[in-house]
Amino acid sequence: MEAQRAGAWTRVATAGTVGASRILPLPTPIWARRRRIRVTSTRQPARIAEFGLYRSRP
């Protein structure tokens, strides 16, 4: 996952394999107006049905 901050895209999380209910906790809060998911390689065509960002309390 990448976030756009100060006009540049910055990687904020990576995952090797993404399953049906993958959750990627971030080490620190990320403030950004735009976020995106980049799929860099797949065996089959990538299909993303839903993408969500959630705030959790420590």
C-alpha distance matrix in Angstrom:
0.0 3.8 6.9 10.3 13.0 16.5 15.9 13.5 9.8 8.6 6.0 5.9 5.1 6.3 8.7 11.8 12.9 11.8 14.9 16.3 15.5 12.5 11.7 9.3 11.3 10.3 13.3 14.0 13.5 11.2 13.3 12.0 13.5 10.8 7.2 5.8 4.6 6.3 9.0 11.0 13.9 15.7 19.3 19.6 18.1 14.8 15.5 13.2 15.8 14.0 10.8 11.5 10.9 13.8 15.6 17.6 20.6 21.5
3.8 0.0 3.8 6.8 9.5 12.8 12.2 9.7 6.1 5.3 4.3 5.4 7.0 8.9 11.9 14.9 16.5 15.5 18.6 20.0 19.0 16.2 15.0 12.4 13.6 11.7 14.1 14.0 13.2 10.1 11.5 9.6 11.2 8.6 5.7 5.3 6.3 7.5 11.0 12.4 15.9 18.2 21.9 22.2 20.4 17.3 18.1 15.9 18.4 16.5 13.1 13.5 12.4 15.3 16.7 19.0 21.7 22.7
6.9 3.8 0.0 3.8 6.2 9.8 9.7 8.2 5.5 5.4 6.5 6.7 9.4 12.1 15.2 18.4 19.8 18.5 21.4 22.3 21.0 18.4 16.7 14.1 14.5 12.1 14.2 13.0 11.5 7.9 8.2 5.9 7.8 5.9 4.4 6.5 9.0 10.8 14.5 16.1 19.6 21.7 25.5 25.5 23.5 20.3 20.6 18.0 20.0 17.7 14.1 13.7 11.9 14.6 15.5 18.2 20.7 21.9
10.3 6.8 3.8 0.0 3.8 6.7 6.0 5.4 4.3 6.2 8.9 9.9 13.0 15.4 18.7 21.7 23.2 22.0 24.8 25.6 24.5 22.0 20.4 17.9 18.1 15.5 17.3 15.6 13.8 10.0 9.0 5.9 6.8 5.4 6.3 8.4 11.5 12.9 16.7 18.0 21.7 24.1 27.8 27.8 25.5 22.5 22.9 20.4 22.4 20.2 16.8 16.5 14.8 17.5 18.1 21.1 23.4 24.7
13.0 9.5 6.2 3.8 0.0 3.8 5.4 5.5 6.4 7.1 10.3 10.8 14.4 17.3 20.8 24.0 25.7 24.7 27.5 28.4 26.9 24.3 22.2 19.4 19.0 15.9 16.9 14.7 12.9 9.3 7.8 5.7 7.6 8.0 9.4 12.0 14.9 16.2 20.0 21.0 24.8 27.3 31.1 31.2 29.1 26.1 26.4 23.9 25.7 23.3 19.7 18.9 16.6 18.7 18.6 21.3 23.0 24.2
16.5 12.8 9.8 6.7 3.8 0.0 3.8 5.7 8.4 9.7 13.3 14.2 17.9 20.7 24.2 27.2 29.2 28.2 31.2 32.1 30.7 28.1 26.0 23.2 22.7 19.4 20.1 17.6 16.0 12.6 10.7 8.8 9.9 10.8 12.7 15.1 18.2 19.1 22.9 23.6 27.4 30.1 33.9 34.1 31.9 29.1 29.6 27.2 29.0 26.7 23.3 22.5 20.2 22.3 21.9 24.6 26.1 27.2
15.9 12.2 9.7 6.0 5.4 3.8 0.0 3.8 6.9 9.6 13.2 14.9 18.2 20.5 23.9 26.7 28.5 27.5 30.5 31.5 30.5 27.9 26.4 23.7 23.8 20.8 22.0 19.9 18.3 14.6 12.8 10.1 10.2 9.9 11.9 13.7 16.8 17.3 21.0 21.7 25.5 28.3 32.0 32.1 29.6 27.0 27.7 25.6 27.6 25.6 22.5 22.3 20.6 23.1 23.4 26.3 28.3 29.5
13.5 9.7 8.2 5.4 5.5 5.7 3.8 0.0 3.8 6.3 10.0 12.3 15.5 17.4 20.9 23.5 25.5 25.0 28.2 29.5 28.7 25.9 24.4 21.6 21.9 19.0 20.1 18.6 17.5 13.9 13.1 10.6 11.5 10.4 11.2 12.2 14.7 14.8 18.3 18.6 22.4 25.4 29.2 29.6 27.4 24.9 25.9 24.1 26.5 24.7 21.5 21.6 19.9 22.6 23.0 25.7 27.7 28.7
9.8 6.1 5.5 4.3 6.4 8.4 6.9 3.8 0.0 3.8 6.8 9.4 12.2 13.9 17.2 19.8 21.8 21.2 24.4 25.8 25.1 22.2 21.0 18.2 19.0 16.3 17.9 16.9 16.0 12.4 12.4 9.9 11.1 9.0 8.6 9.0 11.1 11.1 14.7 15.2 19.0 21.9 25.6 26.0 24.0 21.4 22.5 20.6 23.2 21.5 18.3 18.6 17.3 20.1 20.9 23.5 25.9 26.8
8.6 5.3 5.4 6.2 7.1 9.7 9.6 6.3 3.8 0.0 3.8 6.2 9.4 11.4 15.1 17.8 20.1 19.8 23.2 24.9 23.8 20.6 19.1 15.9 16.3 13.4 14.6 13.9 13.7 10.5 11.5 10.1 12.4 10.8 9.5 10.0 11.4 11.5 14.8 15.1 18.8 21.7 25.4 26.2 24.6 21.8 23.0 21.1 23.6 21.7 18.3 18.3 16.5 19.0 19.5 21.6 23.7 24.2
6.0 4.3 6.5 8.9 10.3 13.3 13.2 10.0 6.8 3.8 0.0 3.8 5.9 7.6 11.3 14.1 16.5 16.4 19.9 21.8 20.8 17.4 16.1 12.9 13.7 11.2 12.7 13.0 13.3 10.7 12.8 11.8 14.3 12.2 9.8 9.5 9.6 9.6 12.5 12.8 16.2 18.9 22.6 23.6 22.4 19.5 20.9 19.0 21.7 20.0 16.6 16.8 15.3 17.7 18.5 20.2 22.5 22.7
5.9 5.4 6.7 9.9 10.8 14.2 14.9 12.3 9.4 6.2 3.8 0.0 3.8 7.2 10.7 14.0 16.1 15.7 18.8 20.5 18.9 15.5 13.5 10.0 10.2 7.5 9.1 9.5 9.9 7.9 10.7 10.7 13.7 12.2 9.6 10.2 10.3 11.4 14.1 15.0 18.1 20.3 23.8 24.7 23.6 20.4 21.3 18.9 21.2 19.0 15.4 14.9 12.8 14.6 15.1 16.5 18.7 18.9
5.1 7.0 9.4 13.0 14.4 17.9 18.2 15.5 12.2 9.4 5.9 3.8 0.0 3.8 7.0 10.5 12.5 12.2 15.3 17.3 15.8 12.2 10.6 7.1 8.3 6.9 9.2 10.8 11.7 10.5 13.6 13.7 16.3 14.4 11.1 10.8 9.6 10.5 12.3 13.4 15.9 17.7 21.0 22.0 21.3 18.1 19.1 16.9 19.3 17.3 14.1 13.9 12.4 14.2 15.2 16.2 18.7 18.6
6.3 8.9 12.1 15.4 17.3 20.7 20.5 17.4 13.9 11.4 7.6 7.2 3.8 0.0 3.8 6.9 9.3 9.8 13.3 16.0 15.1 11.5 11.0 8.1 10.3 9.9 12.1 14.3 15.4 14.3 17.3 17.0 19.2 16.9 13.3 11.9 9.6 9.4 10.1 10.7 12.7 14.5 17.7 19.1 18.8 15.9 17.5 15.9 18.7 17.4 14.7 15.4 14.7 16.7 18.1 18.9 21.5 21.3
8.7 11.9 15.2 18.7 20.8 24.2 23.9 20.9 17.2 15.1 11.3 10.7 7.0 3.8 0.0 3.8 5.7 6.6 10.1 13.2 12.7 9.1 9.6 7.8 10.8 11.7 14.0 16.7 17.8 17.1 20.2 19.9 21.9 19.4 15.6 13.8 10.8 10.6 10.0 10.8 11.7 12.6 15.3 16.8 17.1 14.3 15.8 14.6 17.4 16.5 14.4 15.5 15.5 17.3 19.1 19.5 22.3 22.1
11.8 14.9 18.4 21.7 24.0 27.2 26.7 23.5 19.8 17.8 14.1 14.0 10.5 6.9 3.8 0.0 3.8 6.8 10.0 13.6 14.0 10.8 12.3 11.1 14.2 15.3 17.3 20.2 21.5 20.8 23.9 23.5 25.3 22.5 18.8 16.5 13.1 12.1 10.3 10.3 10.0 10.6 12.8 14.9 15.9 13.8 15.9 15.6 18.5 18.4 16.9 18.5 18.9 20.7 22.7 22.9 25.7 25.3
12.9 16.5 19.8 23.2 25.7 29.2 28.5 25.5 21.8 20.1 16.5 16.1 12.5 9.3 5.7 3.8 0.0 3.8 6.5 10.2 11.1 8.7 11.2 11.2 14.7 16.5 19.0 21.8 22.8 22.2 25.1 24.5 26.0 23.2 19.4 16.9 13.3 12.8 10.5 11.4 10.4 9.7 11.3 12.8 14.0 11.9 13.5 13.3 15.9 16.2 15.3 17.2 18.3 20.0 22.5 22.7 25.7 25.6
11.8 15.5 18.5 22.0 24.7 28.2 27.5 25.0 21.2 19.8 16.4 15.7 12.2 9.8 6.6 6.8 3.8 0.0 3.8 7.0 7.9 5.8 8.8 9.6 13.4 15.5 18.6 21.0 21.4 20.7 23.4 22.8 23.9 21.1 17.4 15.0 11.5 11.9 10.1 12.2 11.7 10.6 12.4 12.8 13.3 10.4 11.1 10.2 12.5 12.5 11.9 13.8 15.3 17.2 19.9 20.4 23.7 24.1
14.9 18.6 21.4 24.8 27.5 31.2 30.5 28.2 24.4 23.2 19.9 18.8 15.3 13.3 10.1 10.0 6.5 3.8 0.0 3.8 5.6 5.4 9.1 11.3 14.8 17.6 20.7 23.1 23.3 23.0 25.5 25.1 26.0 23.4 19.7 17.6 14.3 15.1 13.2 15.5 14.6 12.7 13.7 13.4 14.1 11.5 11.2 10.4 11.7 12.0 12.3 14.2 16.2 17.5 20.5 20.7 24.0 24.6
16.3 20.0 22.3 25.6 28.4 32.1 31.5 29.5 25.8 24.9 21.8 20.5 17.3 16.0 13.2 13.6 10.2 7.0 3.8 0.0 3.8 6.0 9.5 12.5 15.7 18.7 22.0 24.1 23.8 23.6 25.8 25.3 25.8 23.4 20.0 18.1 15.3 16.8 15.2 18.0 17.3 15.2 16.0 15.0 15.1 12.3 10.9 9.6 9.6 9.9 11.0 12.8 15.3 16.5 19.7 20.0 23.4 24.5
15.5 19.0 21.0 24.5 26.9 30.7 30.5 28.7 25.1 23.8 20.8 18.9 15.8 15.1 12.7 14.0 11.1 7.9 5.6 3.8 0.0 3.8 6.4 9.9 12.7 15.9 19.2 21.2 20.9 21.1 23.5 23.5 24.3 22.3 19.0 17.7 15.3 17.3 16.5 19.4 19.2 17.7 19.0 18.2 18.2 15.1 13.6 11.4 11.2 10.1 10.3 10.9 12.9 13.4 16.4 16.4 19.7 20.8
12.5 16.2 18.4 22.0 24.3 28.1 27.9 25.9 22.2 20.6 17.4 15.5 12.2 11.5 9.1 10.8 8.7 5.8 5.4 6.0 3.8 0.0 3.8 6.6 9.8 12.9 16.1 18.3 18.4 18.5 21.2 21.3 22.5 20.5 16.9 15.7 13.1 14.9 14.3 16.9 17.1 16.2 18.0 17.9 17.9 14.6 13.9 11.7 12.6 11.2 10.1 10.7 11.8 12.7 15.4 15.4 18.7 19.3
11.7 15.0 16.7 20.4 22.2 26.0 26.4 24.4 21.0 19.1 16.1 13.5 10.6 11.0 9.6 12.3 11.2 8.8 9.1 9.5 6.4 3.8 0.0 3.8 6.3 9.6 12.8 14.8 14.9 15.5 18.3 18.9 20.5 19.0 15.7 15.2 13.3 15.7 15.9 18.4 19.3 19.0 21.2 21.2 20.9 17.4 16.7 14.0 14.7 12.4 10.4 9.7 9.6 9.8 12.0 11.8 15.0 15.6
9.3 12.4 14.1 17.9 19.4 23.2 23.7 21.6 18.2 15.9 12.9 10.0 7.1 8.1 7.8 11.1 11.2 9.6 11.3 12.5 9.9 6.6 3.8 0.0 3.8 6.3 9.6 11.8 12.4 12.8 16.0 16.7 18.8 17.4 14.0 13.8 12.1 14.2 14.9 17.0 18.4 18.9 21.5 22.0 21.6 18.1 18.0 15.4 16.7 14.4 11.6 10.8 9.8 10.3 11.8 11.8 14.7 14.9
11.3 13.6 14.5 18.1 19.0 22.7 23.8 21.9 19.0 16.3 13.7 10.2 8.3 10.3 10.8 14.2 14.7 13.4 14.8 15.7 12.7 9.8 6.3 3.8 0.0 3.8 6.6 8.8 9.7 11.1 14.5 16.0 18.6 17.8 15.0 15.6 14.7 17.0 18.2 20.1 21.8 22.5 25.2 25.7 25.3 21.8 21.6 18.7 19.7 17.0 14.0 12.2 10.1 9.5 9.8 9.1 11.5 11.4
10.3 11.7 12.1 15.5 15.9 19.4 20.8 19.0 16.3 13.4 11.2 7.5 6.9 9.9 11.7 15.3 16.5 15.5 17.6 18.7 15.9 12.9 9.6 6.3 3.8 0.0 3.8 5.5 6.8 8.0 11.7 13.5 16.5 16.0 13.5 14.7 14.4 16.5 18.4 20.0 22.2 23.5 26.5 27.2 26.5 23.0 23.1 20.2 21.5 18.7 15.3 13.5 10.7 10.6 10.1 10.2 12.1 11.8
13.3 14.1 14.2 17.3 16.9 20.1 22.0 20.1 17.9 14.6 12.7 9.1 9.2 12.1 14.0 17.3 19.0 18.6 20.7 22.0 19.2 16.1 12.8 9.6 6.6 3.8 0.0 3.8 7.0 9.1 12.8 15.2 18.6 18.6 16.4 17.8 17.7 19.4 21.3 22.5 24.7 26.3 29.3 30.3 29.8 26.4 26.7 23.9 25.3 22.5 19.1 17.2 14.2 13.6 12.3 11.6 12.4 11.1
14.0 14.0 13.0 15.6 14.7 17.6 19.9 18.6 16.9 13.9 13.0 9.5 10.8 14.3 16.7 20.2 21.8 21.0 23.1 24.1 21.2 18.3 14.8 11.8 8.8 5.5 3.8 0.0 3.8 6.4 9.7 12.6 16.2 16.8 15.4 17.5 18.2 20.3 22.7 24.0 26.7 28.3 31.5 32.3 31.4 27.9 28.0 24.9 26.2 23.0 19.4 17.1 13.7 13.0 11.1 11.1 11.6 10.9
13.5 13.2 11.5 13.8 12.9 16.0 18.3 17.5 16.0 13.7 13.3 9.9 11.7 15.4 17.8 21.5 22.8 21.4 23.3 23.8 20.9 18.4 14.9 12.4 9.7 6.8 7.0 3.8 0.0 3.8 6.5 9.8 13.0 14.2 13.2 15.9 17.2 19.7 22.5 24.3 27.1 28.6 31.9 32.2 31.0 27.3 27.0 23.7 24.6 21.3 17.6 15.0 11.3 10.7 8.6 9.7 10.7 11.3
11.2 10.1 7.9 10.0 9.3 12.6 14.6 13.9 12.4 10.5 10.7 7.9 10.5 14.3 17.1 20.8 22.2 20.7 23.0 23.6 21.1 18.5 15.5 12.8 11.1 8.0 9.1 6.4 3.8 0.0 3.8 6.3 9.8 10.7 10.0 12.9 14.6 17.1 20.2 22.0 25.1 26.8 30.3 30.5 29.0 25.4 25.2 22.1 23.2 20.1 16.3 14.2 10.8 11.4 10.3 12.4 14.0 14.9
13.3 11.5 8.2 9.0 7.8 10.7 12.8 13.1 12.4 11.5 12.8 10.7 13.6 17.3 20.2 23.9 25.1 23.4 25.5 25.8 23.5 21.2 18.3 16.0 14.5 11.7 12.8 9.7 6.5 3.8 0.0 3.8 7.1 9.1 9.8 13.3 15.9 18.5 21.9 23.8 27.1 28.9 32.5 32.4 30.4 26.9 26.5 23.3 24.2 21.0 17.3 15.1 11.8 12.6 11.5 14.2 15.6 17.2
12.0 9.6 5.9 5.9 5.7 8.8 10.1 10.6 9.9 10.1 11.8 10.7 13.7 17.0 19.9 23.5 24.5 22.8 25.1 25.3 23.5 21.3 18.9 16.7 16.0 13.5 15.2 12.6 9.8 6.3 3.8 0.0 3.8 5.6 7.0 10.7 13.8 16.3 19.9 21.8 25.3 27.1 30.8 30.5 28.3 24.9 24.5 21.4 22.5 19.5 16.0 14.4 11.8 13.6 13.5 16.6 18.6 20.4
13.5 11.2 7.8 6.8 7.6 9.9 10.2 11.5 11.1 12.4 14.3 13.7 16.3 19.2 21.9 25.3 26.0 23.9 26.0 25.8 24.3 22.5 20.5 18.8 18.6 16.5 18.6 16.2 13.0 9.8 7.1 3.8 0.0 3.8 6.9 10.5 14.1 16.7 20.3 22.6 26.0 27.6 31.2 30.5 27.9 24.6 23.9 20.8 21.6 18.8 15.6 14.3 12.3 14.6 15.0 18.5 20.7 22.9
10.8 8.6 5.9 5.4 8.0 10.8 9.9 10.4 9.0 10.8 12.2 12.2 14.4 16.9 19.4 22.5 23.2 21.1 23.4 23.4 22.3 20.5 19.0 17.4 17.8 16.0 18.6 16.8 14.2 10.7 9.1 5.6 3.8 0.0 3.8 6.9 10.6 13.1 16.7 19.1 22.4 24.0 27.6 26.9 24.2 21.0 20.5 17.7 18.9 16.4 13.3 12.8 11.6 14.6 15.8 19.2 21.9 24.0
7.2 5.7 4.4 6.3 9.4 12.7 11.9 11.2 8.6 9.5 9.8 9.6 11.1 13.3 15.6 18.8 19.4 17.4 19.7 20.0 19.0 16.9 15.7 14.0 15.0 13.5 16.4 15.4 13.2 10.0 9.8 7.0 6.9 3.8 0.0 3.8 7.1 10.0 13.5 16.0 19.2 20.7 24.3 23.7 21.3 18.0 17.7 14.8 16.4 14.0 10.6 10.5 9.5 12.9 14.6 17.7 20.7 22.5
5.8 5.3 6.5 8.4 12.0 15.1 13.7 12.2 9.0 10.0 9.5 10.2 10.8 11.9 13.8 16.5 16.9 15.0 17.6 18.1 17.7 15.7 15.2 13.8 15.6 14.7 17.8 17.5 15.9 12.9 13.3 10.7 10.5 6.9 3.8 0.0 3.8 6.5 9.9 12.5 15.6 17.1 20.7 20.1 17.7 14.4 14.5 12.1 14.3 12.6 9.6 10.9 11.0 14.6 16.9 19.7 22.9 24.6
4.6 6.3 9.0 11.5 14.9 18.2 16.8 14.7 11.1 11.4 9.6 10.3 9.6 9.6 10.8 13.1 13.3 11.5 14.3 15.3 15.3 13.1 13.3 12.1 14.7 14.4 17.7 18.2 17.2 14.6 15.9 13.8 14.1 10.6 7.1 3.8 0.0 3.8 6.5 9.6 12.3 13.6 17.2 16.7 14.7 11.3 11.8 9.7 12.5 11.4 8.9 10.9 11.6 15.1 17.7 20.1 23.5 24.8
6.3 7.5 10.8 12.9 16.2 19.1 17.3 14.8 11.1 11.5 9.6 11.4 10.5 9.4 10.6 12.1 12.8 11.9 15.1 16.8 17.3 14.9 15.7 14.2 17.0 16.5 19.4 20.3 19.7 17.1 18.5 16.3 16.7 13.1 10.0 6.5 3.8 0.0 3.8 6.1 9.2 11.2 15.0 15.0 13.1 10.4 12.1 11.1 14.6 14.2 12.2 14.6 15.3 18.7 21.2 23.3 26.6 27.6
9.0 11.0 14.5 16.7 20.0 22.9 21.0 18.3 14.7 14.8 12.5 14.1 12.3 10.1 10.0 10.3 10.5 10.1 13.2 15.2 16.5 14.3 15.9 14.9 18.2 18.4 21.3 22.7 22.5 20.2 21.9 19.9 20.3 16.7 13.5 9.9 6.5 3.8 0.0 3.8 5.9 7.4 11.2 11.4 9.9 7.6 10.1 10.2 13.9 14.4 13.2 16.0 17.3 20.6 23.3 25.1 28.4 29.3
11.0 12.4 16.1 18.0 21.0 23.6 21.7 18.6 15.2 15.1 12.8 15.0 13.4 10.7 10.8 10.3 11.4 12.2 15.5 18.0 19.4 16.9 18.4 17.0 20.1 20.0 22.5 24.0 24.3 22.0 23.8 21.8 22.6 19.1 16.0 12.5 9.6 6.1 3.8 0.0 3.8 7.1 10.7 12.0 11.3 10.0 13.2 13.8 17.5 18.2 16.9 19.5 20.5 23.6 26.1 27.7 30.8 31.3
13.9 15.9 19.6 21.7 24.8 27.4 25.5 22.4 19.0 18.8 16.2 18.1 15.9 12.7 11.7 10.0 10.4 11.7 14.6 17.3 19.2 17.1 19.3 18.4 21.8 22.2 24.7 26.7 27.1 25.1 27.1 25.3 26.0 22.4 19.2 15.6 12.3 9.2 5.9 3.8 0.0 3.8 7.1 9.0 9.3 8.9 12.6 14.0 17.7 19.0 18.3 21.3 22.6 25.6 28.2 29.6 32.8 33.2
15.7 18.2 21.7 24.1 27.3 30.1 28.3 25.4 21.9 21.7 18.9 20.3 17.7 14.5 12.6 10.6 9.7 10.6 12.7 15.2 17.7 16.2 19.0 18.9 22.5 23.5 26.3 28.3 28.6 26.8 28.9 27.1 27.6 24.0 20.7 17.1 13.6 11.2 7.4 7.1 3.8 0.0 3.8 5.4 6.5 6.7 10.4 12.5 16.0 17.8 17.9 21.0 22.9 25.8 28.7 29.9 33.3 33.8
19.3 21.9 25.5 27.8 31.1 33.9 32.0 29.2 25.6 25.4 22.6 23.8 21.0 17.7 15.3 12.8 11.3 12.4 13.7 16.0 19.0 18.0 21.2 21.5 25.2 26.5 29.3 31.5 31.9 30.3 32.5 30.8 31.2 27.6 24.3 20.7 17.2 15.0 11.2 10.7 7.1 3.8 0.0 3.8 6.9 8.5 11.8 14.5 17.5 19.8 20.4 23.7 25.8 28.5 31.5 32.5 35.9 36.3
19.6 22.2 25.5 27.8 31.2 34.1 32.1 29.6 26.0 26.2 23.6 24.7 22.0 19.1 16.8 14.9 12.8 12.8 13.4 15.0 18.2 17.9 21.2 22.0 25.7 27.2 30.3 32.3 32.2 30.5 32.4 30.5 30.5 26.9 23.7 20.1 16.7 15.0 11.4 12.0 9.0 5.4 3.8 0.0 3.8 6.2 9.0 12.3 15.0 17.7 18.9 22.4 25.0 27.7 31.0 32.3 35.8 36.6
18.1 20.4 23.5 25.5 29.1 31.9 29.6 27.4 24.0 24.6 22.4 23.6 21.3 18.8 17.1 15.9 14.0 13.3 14.1 15.1 18.2 17.9 20.9 21.6 25.3 26.5 29.8 31.4 31.0 29.0 30.4 28.3 27.9 24.2 21.3 17.7 14.7 13.1 9.9 11.3 9.3 6.5 6.9 3.8 0.0 3.8 6.5 10.0 12.8 15.6 16.8 20.5 23.2 26.3 29.6 31.3 34.9 36.1
14.8 17.3 20.3 22.5 26.1 29.1 27.0 24.9 21.4 21.8 19.5 20.4 18.1 15.9 14.3 13.8 11.9 10.4 11.5 12.3 15.1 14.6 17.4 18.1 21.8 23.0 26.4 27.9 27.3 25.4 26.9 24.9 24.6 21.0 18.0 14.4 11.3 10.4 7.6 10.0 8.9 6.7 8.5 6.2 3.8 0.0 3.8 6.5 9.8 12.2 13.1 16.8 19.4 22.5 25.8 27.5 31.2 32.4
15.5 18.1 20.6 22.9 26.4 29.6 27.7 25.9 22.5 23.0 20.9 21.3 19.1 17.5 15.8 15.9 13.5 11.1 11.2 10.9 13.6 13.9 16.7 18.0 21.6 23.1 26.7 28.0 27.0 25.2 26.5 24.5 23.9 20.5 17.7 14.5 11.8 12.1 10.1 13.2 12.6 10.4 11.8 9.0 6.5 3.8 0.0 3.8 6.3 9.2 11.0 14.7 17.9 20.8 24.4 26.2 29.9 31.5
13.2 15.9 18.0 20.4 23.9 27.2 25.6 24.1 20.6 21.1 19.0 18.9 16.9 15.9 14.6 15.6 13.3 10.2 10.4 9.6 11.4 11.7 14.0 15.4 18.7 20.2 23.9 24.9 23.7 22.1 23.3 21.4 20.8 17.7 14.8 12.1 9.7 11.1 10.2 13.8 14.0 12.5 14.5 12.3 10.0 6.5 3.8 0.0 3.8 5.7 7.2 11.0 14.2 17.1 20.7 22.7 26.4 28.2
15.8 18.4 20.0 22.4 25.7 29.0 27.6 26.5 23.2 23.6 21.7 21.2 19.3 18.7 17.4 18.5 15.9 12.5 11.7 9.6 11.2 12.6 14.7 16.7 19.7 21.5 25.3 26.2 24.6 23.2 24.2 22.5 21.6 18.9 16.4 14.3 12.5 14.6 13.9 17.5 17.7 16.0 17.5 15.0 12.8 9.8 6.3 3.8 0.0 3.8 7.1 10.4 14.0 16.6 20.3 22.3 26.0 28.2
14.0 16.5 17.7 20.2 23.3 26.7 25.6 24.7 21.5 21.7 20.0 19.0 17.3 17.4 16.5 18.4 16.2 12.5 12.0 9.9 10.1 11.2 12.4 14.4 17.0 18.7 22.5 23.0 21.3 20.1 21.0 19.5 18.8 16.4 14.0 12.6 11.4 14.2 14.4 18.2 19.0 17.8 19.8 17.7 15.6 12.2 9.2 5.7 3.8 0.0 3.8 6.7 10.4 12.9 16.6 18.7 22.5 24.8
10.8 13.1 14.1 16.8 19.7 23.3 22.5 21.5 18.3 18.3 16.6 15.4 14.1 14.7 14.4 16.9 15.3 11.9 12.3 11.0 10.3 10.1 10.4 11.6 14.0 15.3 19.1 19.4 17.6 16.3 17.3 16.0 15.6 13.3 10.6 9.6 8.9 12.2 13.2 16.9 18.3 17.9 20.4 18.9 16.8 13.1 11.0 7.2 7.1 3.8 0.0 3.8 7.1 10.1 13.8 16.1 19.8 22.1
11.5 13.5 13.7 16.5 18.9 22.5 22.3 21.6 18.6 18.3 16.8 14.9 13.9 15.4 15.5 18.5 17.2 13.8 14.2 12.8 10.9 10.7 9.7 10.8 12.2 13.5 17.2 17.1 15.0 14.2 15.1 14.4 14.3 12.8 10.5 10.9 10.9 14.6 16.0 19.5 21.3 21.0 23.7 22.4 20.5 16.8 14.7 11.0 10.4 6.7 3.8 0.0 3.8 6.5 10.1 12.7 16.4 18.9
10.9 12.4 11.9 14.8 16.6 20.2 20.6 19.9 17.3 16.5 15.3 12.8 12.4 14.7 15.5 18.9 18.3 15.3 16.2 15.3 12.9 11.8 9.6 9.8 10.1 10.7 14.2 13.7 11.3 10.8 11.8 11.8 12.3 11.6 9.5 11.0 11.6 15.3 17.3 20.5 22.6 22.9 25.8 25.0 23.2 19.4 17.9 14.2 14.0 10.4 7.1 3.8 0.0 3.8 6.9 9.8 13.4 15.9
13.8 15.3 14.6 17.5 18.7 22.3 23.1 22.6 20.1 19.0 17.7 14.6 14.2 16.7 17.3 20.7 20.0 17.2 17.5 16.5 13.4 12.7 9.8 10.3 9.5 10.6 13.6 13.0 10.7 11.4 12.6 13.6 14.6 14.6 12.9 14.6 15.1 18.7 20.6 23.6 25.6 25.8 28.5 27.7 26.3 22.5 20.8 17.1 16.6 12.9 10.1 6.5 3.8 0.0 3.8 6.4 10.0 12.8
15.6 16.7 15.5 18.1 18.6 21.9 23.4 23.0 20.9 19.5 18.5 15.1 15.2 18.1 19.1 22.7 22.5 19.9 20.5 19.7 16.4 15.4 12.0 11.8 9.8 10.1 12.3 11.1 8.6 10.3 11.5 13.5 15.0 15.8 14.6 16.9 17.7 21.2 23.3 26.1 28.2 28.7 31.5 31.0 29.6 25.8 24.4 20.7 20.3 16.6 13.8 10.1 6.9 3.8 0.0 3.8 6.8 9.8
17.6 19.0 18.2 21.1 21.3 24.6 26.3 25.7 23.5 21.6 20.2 16.5 16.2 18.9 19.5 22.9 22.7 20.4 20.7 20.0 16.4 15.4 11.8 11.8 9.1 10.2 11.6 11.1 9.7 12.4 14.2 16.6 18.5 19.2 17.7 19.7 20.1 23.3 25.1 27.7 29.6 29.9 32.5 32.3 31.3 27.5 26.2 22.7 22.3 18.7 16.1 12.7 9.8 6.4 3.8 0.0 3.8 6.5
20.6 21.7 20.7 23.4 23.0 26.1 28.3 27.7 25.9 23.7 22.5 18.7 18.7 21.5 22.3 25.7 25.7 23.7 24.0 23.4 19.7 18.7 15.0 14.7 11.5 12.1 12.4 11.6 10.7 14.0 15.6 18.6 20.7 21.9 20.7 22.9 23.5 26.6 28.4 30.8 32.8 33.3 35.9 35.8 34.9 31.2 29.9 26.4 26.0 22.5 19.8 16.4 13.4 10.0 6.8 3.8 0.0 3.8
21.5 22.7 21.9 24.7 24.2 27.2 29.5 28.7 26.8 24.2 22.7 18.9 18.6 21.3 22.1 25.3 25.6 24.1 24.6 24.5 20.8 19.3 15.6 14.9 11.4 11.8 11.1 10.9 11.3 14.9 17.2 20.4 22.9 24.0 22.5 24.6 24.8 27.6 29.3 31.3 33.2 33.8 36.3 36.6 36.1 32.4 31.5 28.2 28.2 24.8 22.1 18.9 15.9 12.8 9.8 6.5 3.8 0.0
